[in-house]
Structures are given as C-alpha cells and as structure tokens.
Amino acid sequence: MELIESVERGLLEDWTLAFPPAQVALCALEGGDVIRETSLVAAKVSRKKNTCVVQTYLAAGAAAREYTDAPDTVVFSPLRQGQVASYDAVVFLLRSFLCRLRPGFRLPKPVLCLRIQEQATEVERIALVDAGIQAGAGKVLLYQGSLSALREAAAGRRDLRRALACHIEI
C-alpha cells in the first residue's frame, strides 16, 4: 500500500487506513432509484521533492479503484469524515455524480441536495455549497438527517420534486 502526500495539507497519509472513503447514496428525489457509490477519486500526479501535484483527474467513484496500481496515479477520498478535504477533487466527484444521475441532460441546471454533517462549521458548509455550484448545480441545498426524510420533505415542496440528492455517509 502506497503512502501518498496530500496536495492541500502537505502530510503523508495512508488513505485506506486513516480516512476510509465515505459512502454516498445518489438519487433523484422524484422516484429515482438509489445508487450507492464510494467517494474515491483517481488522479494523475507528478511528484517533485516529496510533493504530489495533480495534473488531471481520471475517474470518480468505484471506477477510481481501477487506477490503484497504475503508475503516476493516486487514489484517494476527497471527503474526510464527510467534510471537504480536497476542494478540486470534490468538485470533480460531484460533477461525475451529477452526470451519472442525469446522463445526457445539460440544461436546466439541477437542484442538488447535499447532506452535511452535524459538526460542520460554516466554512465547511460554504465549501460544499460552492463545490456543488462549480460541479454544475443551479442551486445547492444542505440538509441533515436521513435520505428518506429528505424524500418525504421533497414530496411537499414543488422546487425539490426534480432535485438530485447526494447523501454523504460517514
């Protein structure tokens, strides 16, 4: 198992032991099936003097596991205990999840509901909202609680009937 260096924090970490990837439930709130994914991202990197510089992101979710043994790539979870640890990687992750939930649809920009952890600070909330907007959502709503409670609440609100949900679990 390879130790990789986190680009943002500058520390060596073993991503599979220190921070297991979060499980993410993806669904369209209006009668969509729930898709279970993992919060892994594969990135092509260049290494210089004990640092990794991300050149490009290659895959997200379960597809990122295919790059585990590829040269000059790292596989990591940009979400640490449900919080944003790597902003650019979270944007890539959310963009690929949005494409998976709405294949072929580009307009209009969807409403995205993201689950936020109870202990999240205001900065972490802003980071998740901004990452969702950068990923292609027209509006991002944060919620706490279960996915079933969100679906029940969405049934009574017209603006949430066609919303997409990313339920980030720890």
HELIX and SHEET records of a PDB file:
HELIX    1   1 TRP A   15  ALA A   18  1                                   4    
HELIX    2   2 GLY A   61  TYR A   67  5                                   7    
HELIX    3   3 TYR A   87  LEU A  101  1                                  15    
HELIX    4   4 GLU A  122  ALA A  135  1                                  14    
HELIX    5   5 LEU A  147  ALA A  155  1                                   9    
HELIX    6   6 ARG A  158  LEU A  160  5                                   3    
SHEET    1   A 2 ILE A   4  GLU A   5  0                                        
SHEET    2   A 2 LEU A  12  GLU A  13 -1                                        
SHEET    1   B 5 ILE A  35  THR A  38  0                                        
SHEET    2   B 5 GLN A  23  ALA A  28 -1                                        
SHEET    3   B 5 LEU A 164  ILE A 168 -1                                        
SHEET    4   B 5 VAL A 111  ARG A 115  1                                        
SHEET    5   B 5 LYS A 139  TYR A 143  1                                        
SHEET    1   C 3 THR A  51  ALA A  60  0                                        
SHEET    2   C 3 VAL A  41  LYS A  48 -1                                        
SHEET    3   C 3 THR A  73  PHE A  76 -1                                        
SHEET    1   D 2 LEU A  79  ARG A  80  0                                        
SHEET    2   D 2 GLN A  83  VAL A  84 -1                                        
END                                                                             
